[in-house]
Amino acid sequence: MLPFRITLIAVILLSLGLGAPTRAAEEGKPYDVQLVRLAELLGAVHYLRELCGAAEGQLWREKMEALVEAEGTTAIRQARLVQSFNKGYRSYRRTYQTCTKSAETAVARFLAEGAEIAEQISASGS
């Protein structure tokens, strides 16, 4: 079941970047809070999936790069997204040194939350 969720979230994340990035207002976009949370989730998933032996290489970092490319329309937005990704990664690196049932549960929760956020952003007409 988990590989299906990974595929689902990957498709949703890729769909965010299909259109050319539009000029962002300096004050940001209405979904910025959700976008920052999505970046944090990607960082956490990147660390935890590797820790738990998923052997996906840089898959989640690449998804993050695509997100930054699509939504990082200013240096400030890019920095905010990258900082959030790093926060998610580092938080879970400090918490888990080995893969546990709790870590696997966290990954499943994060993937579900990330898919929900991506769907909300897509539905809002970004």
C-alpha positions in Angstrom: 0.0 0.0 0.0 2.8 2.4 0.8 4.3 2.3 -2.7 0.9 3.4 -4.1 0.8 6.3 -1.7 4.4 7.3 -2.8 3.3 7.2 -6.4 0.2 9.2 -5.6 2.0 12.0 -3.8 4.7 12.1 -6.4 2.1 12.6 -9.2 0.4 15.3 -7.1 3.6 17.1 -6.5 4.6 16.9 -10.1 1.3 18.3 -11.1 2.1 21.4 -9.1 5.0 22.1 -11.4 3.4 21.4 -14.7 2.5 25.0 -15.5 5.1 27.7 -15.9 5.7 29.6 -12.7 3.7 32.8 -12.5 5.0 36.1 -11.1 4.4 36.1 -7.4 3.4 39.2 -5.5 6.1 40.2 -3.0 3.8 39.5 -0.1 3.4 35.9 -1.1 0.5 33.6 -2.1 -2.6 32.6 0.0 -1.3 29.0 0.2 2.2 29.8 1.4 1.6 28.4 4.9 0.6 25.1 3.3 3.5 25.2 0.9 6.0 25.6 3.7 4.4 22.7 5.6 4.7 20.6 2.5 8.4 21.4 2.2 8.9 20.4 5.8 7.1 17.1 5.2 9.3 16.4 2.2 12.4 16.9 4.3 11.1 14.5 7.0 10.1 11.9 4.4 13.4 12.2 2.6 15.3 11.4 5.9 12.9 8.7 7.2 12.4 6.8 3.9 16.2 6.5 3.5 16.6 5.5 7.2 14.0 2.8 6.8 15.8 1.3 3.7 13.5 2.6 0.9 16.5 2.9 -1.4 14.9 5.8 -3.3 18.1 7.8 -3.5 17.4 11.5 -3.9 13.7 11.1 -4.9 12.3 13.3 -2.2 15.0 15.9 -2.5 14.3 16.0 -6.3 10.6 16.5 -5.5 11.6 19.4 -3.3 13.8 20.9 -6.0 10.8 20.7 -8.4 8.6 22.5 -5.8 11.2 25.2 -5.3 11.5 25.6 -9.1 7.7 25.9 -9.5 7.0 28.0 -6.4 10.3 29.7 -5.5 9.6 32.8 -7.5 11.7 35.0 -5.3 14.9 34.5 -3.4 12.9 34.9 -0.1 10.3 32.2 -1.2 13.1 29.9 -2.2 14.9 30.4 1.1 11.7 29.8 3.1 11.0 26.6 1.3 14.5 25.3 1.6 14.7 26.2 5.3 11.5 24.3 5.9 12.7 21.2 4.1 15.9 21.3 6.1 13.9 21.8 9.3 11.9 18.6 8.6 15.0 16.6 7.7 17.0 17.7 10.7 14.2 17.3 13.2 13.8 13.7 12.3 17.5 13.1 12.0 17.8 14.1 15.7 14.8 12.0 16.7 15.5 8.7 14.8 18.8 7.0 14.4 17.3 3.7 13.4 14.1 2.7 11.6 11.3 1.9 14.1 7.6 1.2 13.8 7.1 4.8 15.0 9.3 6.1 12.1 7.3 4.1 9.6 4.1 5.4 11.1 5.4 8.9 10.8 6.2 8.4 7.1 2.7 7.1 6.4 1.2 10.1 8.2 3.4 12.6 6.4 2.7 11.1 3.0 -1.0 11.3 3.7 -0.8 14.9 5.0 1.4 15.9 2.0 -1.0 14.4 -0.5 -3.9 16.3 1.2 -1.9 19.6 1.2 -1.0 19.1 -2.5 -4.6 18.4 -3.4 -5.8 21.5 -1.5 -3.2 23.7 -3.2 -4.1 22.3 -6.7 -7.8 22.7 -6.0 -7.3 26.4 -5.0 -6.3 27.1 -8.6 -2.6 27.8 -7.9 
